[in-house]
Amino acid sequence: MNEQTDEPVNDPSMQHVIGVGPWEGELPTDEKYDPRLLAEGDRRNVADKYRYWTMDAIIADLDERRHDFHIAIENWQHDMNIGTVVRSANAFLAKEVHIIGRRRWNRRGAMVTDRYQHVRHHATVEEFVAWAQEAGLTILGIDIFPDSVPLETYDLPKNCVLVFGQEGPGLSPEVHAAAKDTLSIEQFGSTRSINAASAAGIAMHAWVRRHVFGQKVG
């Protein structure tokens, strides 16, 4: 399967790169298995435990284990980082990804993971904030502001939504004002900021360290 389209890879030289061939031996009868994949092989970009599973079966299994944090990213100028953020959110098993602003976003960077990751759209910041408050989630911005506090020493709440501004402008004033706190990621080089998608991955992993592995912050 092509990682970006989930379609079969027809180039024989690529068949060894990822995935497995047709099922060998007696075929399983569990409904979670896809007859076409069993017959043709599974070249999708999925974890080994999900080989030959239908997409619906994979999503259902993920839904039983999703973590309690959400990710949101502002998309006022068609941010190209969103696909990568969605891919990372899938890897760290975020509850949902929220797109604030423009509905359309470039899915290429998601590498098909948007099929398995719940993505919700909010037309305005006000709509997003109202949803988060109703859901009982703490809104936390990730950006560099004079009032930002270090992510490295911040005790992330379990039920929260981490919000990222688009590349360049960063968080909008509206999100900054709505956030309980704004967190910054410590940097040691010459650049002022890091890529938004990279920042999202770092912040998600900080939540995982705290609430999956029980690592305390100092």
C-alpha positions, 0 to 999 in steps of 0.5 A: 500500500502507498503510505499516502493513499493506502492504495496498492504499491505496484512497483515490485521494487517497493514491496519489501519496504513496508508491510506484509504480503498475502496471508499465509495459512488458514484465513482468520474469520474475525470481522476485524480482518479485511478480506482484500488485505488478506488476499493481496497483502497489507502495505499500509503505514500501520503498526504491526498489530493492525496488519490486515485489519479494516480501517474501522476496526483500527479506529475502534481499537484506538478509540478505546485507548485514546489519551485525555489530551487534545491538540488544536492549531490555528489555520488562518493562512493555510498552515502547512504544518497541520498534516505533520501535527495530525501525524504526531497526534496519531502517534501519541494517541491524542483524543482529537485534533482541532483546526481553528480557522480555515477548514481546508488544510494540506493532508499530505504531511499526515501520511494518511493518519488523518483517517485514523485520527479524529479531526474537528473544525472550529470556524472561530476562536470563540467557537473553539473556546466555548467547546473546550469550556463545555468539555471541561478542558484546560486551554494551554497555549504553546508559544513564546510570550513575556508571560510564558512559563517553561513547559519543562517545569509545568505540571500539565493537567490530564484533561487539557487542549494544547493550542499552537499558532500557525508558523510565523504569527504564532498564537493569536491574541484571542487564544493567548487571552483564553489560555489558562497559561502559555507554555514555552519550550526552552531553546539553546541555539540562535533561532528565536523559535522552532517549527510549529509541528516540532513544538507540537511533538515535544509538547505531546510527548511531555504530556505522555511522560507525565500521565503515561509514565508518571514522570514528575516535573521539578 
